[in-house]
Amino acid sequence: MKIRQILLIASFMMLVPLSANSAVTVDQSTSKDYVMNQGYSEETYETITVEKNRGVGKEYYTAREKRDRELPKVVRFFRKFYSYTDPGAEDFSFYHHNFSTTPSYTDL
């Protein structure tokens, strides 16, 4: 009986330090190297970066969004019109708009 108690206590003492070795911080798990090494795409990393910056109140635009913002107004209008008519087209408004509880034409 005494040996079982000692073995039980010894096994608990050996399990306690094992869980402390696998700690990964939030900054490490959302870094570009870590995300890419885990098999995620560049788009996933950009989404994580946008969400992190949005959480602290910063406005963040990806390289593609910055390039599209520099296009002439006519080109931007036709791109916006095309993305309005084609739901599969990307218009970069997913992260950069204020949410409203009332429906409007911008929800389409």
C-alpha positions in Angstrom: 0.0 0.0 0.0 2.8 2.4 0.9 4.6 1.7 -2.4 1.5 2.5 -4.5 1.1 5.9 -2.7 4.8 6.7 -3.4 4.5 5.7 -7.1 1.3 7.8 -7.4 2.9 10.9 -5.9 6.1 10.3 -8.0 4.1 10.1 -11.2 2.2 13.3 -10.5 5.5 15.0 -9.7 6.9 13.9 -13.1 3.8 15.1 -15.0 3.8 18.7 -13.6 6.9 20.0 -15.4 5.9 18.6 -18.8 3.1 21.1 -19.4 5.3 24.1 -18.9 7.6 23.3 -21.8 5.1 23.9 -24.5 4.4 27.6 -23.9 4.2 29.8 -27.1 3.3 33.4 -26.7 0.8 35.2 -28.8 3.5 37.3 -30.5 5.3 34.1 -31.5 2.3 32.3 -32.8 1.2 35.2 -35.0 4.6 36.0 -36.4 5.1 35.6 -40.2 7.7 32.8 -39.8 5.6 30.8 -37.4 2.4 31.1 -39.5 4.1 30.2 -42.7 6.0 27.3 -41.1 2.7 25.9 -39.8 1.4 25.6 -43.5 -0.8 28.7 -43.7 -0.9 31.0 -46.6 0.2 34.7 -47.0 -3.4 35.7 -47.0 -3.9 34.1 -43.5 -0.9 36.1 -42.2 -2.3 39.3 -43.7 -5.7 38.6 -42.0 -4.0 38.0 -38.7 -2.1 41.2 -39.0 -5.2 43.2 -39.9 -7.0 41.8 -36.9 -4.2 42.5 -34.5 -3.9 46.1 -35.7 -7.7 46.5 -35.6 -7.7 45.3 -32.0 -5.4 48.1 -30.9 -7.1 50.7 -33.0 -4.6 51.1 -35.9 -5.6 51.2 -39.5 -3.7 48.7 -41.5 -3.7 48.2 -45.3 -2.0 45.3 -47.1 0.3 46.0 -50.1 -2.5 45.0 -52.5 -4.9 47.4 -50.9 -2.4 50.3 -51.0 -1.7 49.6 -54.7 -5.4 49.6 -55.5 -6.0 52.8 -53.6 -3.4 54.5 -55.8 -5.3 53.7 -59.0 -7.2 56.4 -60.9 -10.8 57.0 -59.8 -12.2 55.6 -63.0 -10.5 52.3 -62.6 -11.5 52.2 -58.9 -15.1 52.9 -59.9 -15.2 50.0 -62.4 -13.5 47.7 -59.9 -16.0 48.6 -57.3 -18.9 48.1 -59.7 -17.5 44.8 -60.8 -17.1 43.6 -57.2 -20.6 44.9 -56.5 -22.1 42.7 -59.2 -19.8 39.7 -58.6 -20.0 38.4 -55.0 -16.8 36.4 -55.5 -14.7 39.4 -56.4 -12.5 41.0 -53.7 -13.1 44.7 -52.9 -11.1 44.9 -49.7 -14.1 46.2 -47.6 -14.3 43.1 -45.4 -12.1 44.5 -42.7 -12.4 48.3 -43.4 -15.9 49.2 -42.6 -18.0 50.1 -39.6 -20.7 47.6 -38.7 -24.3 48.8 -38.6 -27.4 46.9 -37.5 -29.6 48.5 -40.1 -29.4 47.1 -43.7 -28.3 49.3 -46.5 -27.1 49.1 -50.1 -23.5 48.6 -49.0 -24.4 45.2 -47.5 -24.9 43.7 -51.0 
